[in-house]
Amino acid sequence: MDEDAIRRETERVRADWAARGRHWDRRADEIAEQAARMNAPLIEAAEIAPGQQVCDIATGAGEPALSVAALVGAEGRVFATDLCPEMMLGARRRAAAQGLANITFRTADMLALPDADAAFDRVICRFGLMFCPEPARAAAEAARVLRPGGRVAYLVWGPRAETTMFTVFTAAAEAVLGPLDTLDAIDFERPFSLGAPGALAAALTDGGLVQVEEREVRFAPRVPAEAPFWQAQFDMAFGRALDGMTEAEQRALKEAVQAGFERLREGDEVPLAVHVRIGTGVRPQ
Ligand SMILES: C[S@@+](CC[C@H](N)C(=O)[O-])C[C@H]1O[C@@H](n2cnc3c(N)ncnc32)[C@H](O)[C@@H]1O
């Protein structure tokens, strides 16, 4: 992709996330509650420890940056980084409420981090790399800001069809709104662009990282059917599209989603499948 095309695509992504910002902000606390399950394998893969300088990329509503700030402690620091300041409103609010003094927020593109070479012990990124038009270049930029021997860990969605929340949302969107490729405000492709096994590892290797490993992580939570377990994800997934819909359309979409989960119901619970992938690499000495 040439530089102009990258700039245009990055601007499109930024505008899209800016429009979703308020939906993420009002769900920031719920996202945090749901975060632990996703954070644990990423934090373990990144080998986070007290005292480290950590860059979290695509921080959004605040995870894993806030959890990692607590782990690195007063001697360490987390640099929470996102293309879109609107997306970090909830993160700033939560950091202040928790009295976290070792976290710095900054607005930056993962392709052009505002840091010196070798500034960090760790670079981490949860559900962000897929939105970059050049993931291998983003990995190279992460390598640049890592000290030699420093470690990067990315977490991305696996294939869309292997996470129940998205299969239900996709079917509902298609039934109520029309074919996905005509729905400009709903992006059910890009979040899964690094989902095929090997895609994440290839981006890290092409970015110049070594000791690259990729592994799949699956969860199979059973959630209470009566609980509003999908509401936060719904707002986040459909954020920009919801703003452009009539109340009747919004209601129809929600009913279609509810019906989709109802079909999966087993007794009082809904069994969910979740597939994420973690890629790690090390900056060569
Ligand atoms: C799905 S959210 C992930 C937020 C958070 N890490 C989480 O797991 O809940 C994706 C985030 O990536 C950010 N993003 C997209 N492209 C980016 C880029 N080129 N550089 C930095 N952040 C980017 C968006 O603004 C958005 O906040």
The ligand as an SDF file (V2000), in Angstrom:
LIG
                    3D

 27 29  0  0  0  0  0  0  0  0999 V2000
  -11.3710   -2.7770   19.4070 C   0  0  0  0  0  0  0  0  0  0  0  0
  -10.6400   -1.3470   20.0820 S   0  0  0  0  0  0  0  0  0  0  0  0
   -9.5940   -2.0950   21.2970 C   0  0  0  0  0  0  0  0  0  0  0  0
   -9.5220   -1.3490   22.5800 C   0  0  0  0  0  0  0  0  0  0  0  0
   -8.9020   -2.0600   23.7760 C   0  0  0  0  0  0  0  0  0  0  0  0
   -7.5040   -2.3740   23.5860 N   0  0  0  0  0  0  0  0  0  0  0  0
   -9.6780   -3.3080   24.1570 C   0  0  0  0  0  0  0  0  0  0  0  0
   -9.1850   -4.4200   23.9500 O   0  0  0  0  0  0  0  0  0  0  0  0
  -10.7980   -3.1770   24.6860 O   0  0  0  0  0  0  0  0  0  0  0  0
   -9.5340   -0.8620   18.8240 C   0  0  0  0  0  0  0  0  0  0  0  0
   -8.7820    0.4270   19.0900 C   0  0  0  0  0  0  0  0  0  0  0  0
   -7.7410    0.5430   18.1180 O   0  0  0  0  0  0  0  0  0  0  0  0
   -7.5240    1.9060   17.8890 C   0  0  0  0  0  0  0  0  0  0  0  0
   -6.7390    2.0400   16.6480 N   0  0  0  0  0  0  0  0  0  0  0  0
   -7.1360    1.7600   15.3980 C   0  0  0  0  0  0  0  0  0  0  0  0
   -6.1490    2.0040   14.5200 N   0  0  0  0  0  0  0  0  0  0  0  0
   -5.0860    2.4420   15.2450 C   0  0  0  0  0  0  0  0  0  0  0  0
   -3.7640    2.8720   14.9150 C   0  0  0  0  0  0  0  0  0  0  0  0
   -3.3490    2.9040   13.6320 N   0  0  0  0  0  0  0  0  0  0  0  0
   -2.9370    3.2630   15.9110 N   0  0  0  0  0  0  0  0  0  0  0  0
   -3.3470    3.2500   17.2000 C   0  0  0  0  0  0  0  0  0  0  0  0
   -4.6010    2.8560   17.5830 N   0  0  0  0  0  0  0  0  0  0  0  0
   -5.4520    2.4630   16.6090 C   0  0  0  0  0  0  0  0  0  0  0  0
   -8.9360    2.4660   17.8150 C   0  0  0  0  0  0  0  0  0  0  0  0
   -8.9750    3.8650   17.9660 O   0  0  0  0  0  0  0  0  0  0  0  0
   -9.6140    1.6980   18.9570 C   0  0  0  0  0  0  0  0  0  0  0  0
   -9.5710    2.4250   20.1510 O   0  0  0  0  0  0  0  0  0  0  0  0
  1  2  1  0
  2  3  1  0
  2 10  1  0
  3  4  1  0
  4  5  1  0
  5  6  1  0
  5  7  1  0
  7  8  2  0
  7  9  1  0
 10 11  1  0
 11 12  1  0
 11 26  1  0
 12 13  1  0
 13 14  1  0
 13 24  1  0
 14 15  1  0
 14 23  1  0
 15 16  2  0
 16 17  1  0
 17 18  1  0
 17 23  2  0
 18 19  1  0
 18 20  2  0
 20 21  1  0
 21 22  2  0
 22 23  1  0
 24 25  1  0
 24 26  1  0
 26 27  1  0
M  CHG  2   2   1   9  -1
M  END
$$$$
